[in-house]
Amino acid sequence: MIRFVKTRTLNLPEAQRLLAEAIEAANEVANYLSGLSATLGLSDSRGVNGTVPNTMAERVIKIVFDMGKPLKPKAIVDRYELLGWPAPEGGRQKLYEAVAGSLSYLVNRKKVLEKTKKGYSMMEEKK
């Protein structure tokens, strides 16, 4: 259904004021939705500049960091699939193997994650 709206001609200051109000309202909506997604435990599925993180290790770090709690490998794989990021060929088993390999690398080599009974979490800074 097409609806026609009668428009009126605005002067420049009035148009700028209306544009500023629209931008402010859009920012308020974005802040609300961001808060809501944080409350629901969701995060932006993209990394820096709206792109998917390049490596599997970076993707695993993003998932663990965004969730903010220890995660088991199965939970990381579930979240990875939910985010719709590209998975290795071979299905869920290959994805699980890739995540497990990245976890091992991040715990043992990079030392950015720690393994506990509850799962993998970001390494706490020692003071």
N, C-alpha and C positions, 0 to 999 in steps of 0.2 A: 504494500500500500504506500503510495507516494503522497506526502503531505507538503503542501506549499506553505511557506511562512513569509509573511510580508516583512521586509526588512526596512530599516530606516537608515538614513545617512548620518554617520557620526562625525563629529569633529575630532581632530587628532588627540587632544587631551582626554576626551571622553573615551576614545578607543583604547588609549594607553591605560587608563584606569581600569576599564573592563578586562583588558588583557592581564594586568597585574592581579586582579581578583581571581581570574580563571587559573592562573599559574599557582597562586597561593592555595586555592581549593584543591588543585591536582596534587600539590605537595602534601597537603594534609591527608588526602586519600592514600597516597603512597606510604606515608609514615604509619598510618593506621594498618594498612595491609602488611607492612613489614613487621610491625609489632604483633599482629595476629599470627603471621607465619612463624615468628619466633616462639610464640606461646604454644603453638601446635607442634613444635619440634621440627618445622620445615625450614629449609634454607634455600638460598638461591643456588640453583644447580650449576651455575656457571662460575668460573673462576675470575681472575683478574680481567677486566675489560670485557666481561660477558662471554668469555670463551671457555671451552672445556679444558681443564688442566691437561698439559701435554703428555705426561708420563703416568703410568699406572701408580707409581709411588706418590706422585703429587695428588692424584685422585683419591688415594687411600687416606693421605694426610688430611685433605679437605673434608672427607666424610667424617673421620674421627674428630677433627677439630670442631666442625659444625655441630655435631651431635652433643659434644660437651660431656660425654660420659663414656665409661669403658664399653667397648663393643667386641663381640665375638666375631670371628671371620664370617660366619653365616649372615649375621646382621649387616656386616659391611657389604657383602655380595647382594643382599636384598635391597639395601639402600642404593647401591650402584645401579641395579636394574631399574629401580623406581625413578632414578634421575634420567634414565634413557641415554646414558653415555655409551659410546661405541665399545662393544665387547669383543674379545678375541674370538676367532672362528673356532667352533667346536662346542658351543653351547655353554651352559652353566658350569659344567665340570671344568672347562678350560678357564673360565672366569674365576672360579674358586681357586684354581691352582695359581693363577696370576696374582690374585689378591694375597694368597698365602705367601708367595715368593716375595711380594712387596713388603708384607708385614715383617718377614724374617730380615730383609735388607734394612728396613727402617729401625728395627730393634737392635740388631747386631752390628751393623756397619755404621749407619748414620746416627744412631742413638737419639732419635727424635721421638720414638714411641717406647712405651714400657709395657711389658706383659704382666698381667696380674691374674688372679683367679677369676675376676669378673670380666676380663677381656683385655683388649688393647686400648691404651689411652695415651694422650700427649705426655711427654716427659716433663715432670715438674722441675722448674729451675731451682738449683741448690743455692742457698744464700750463705 
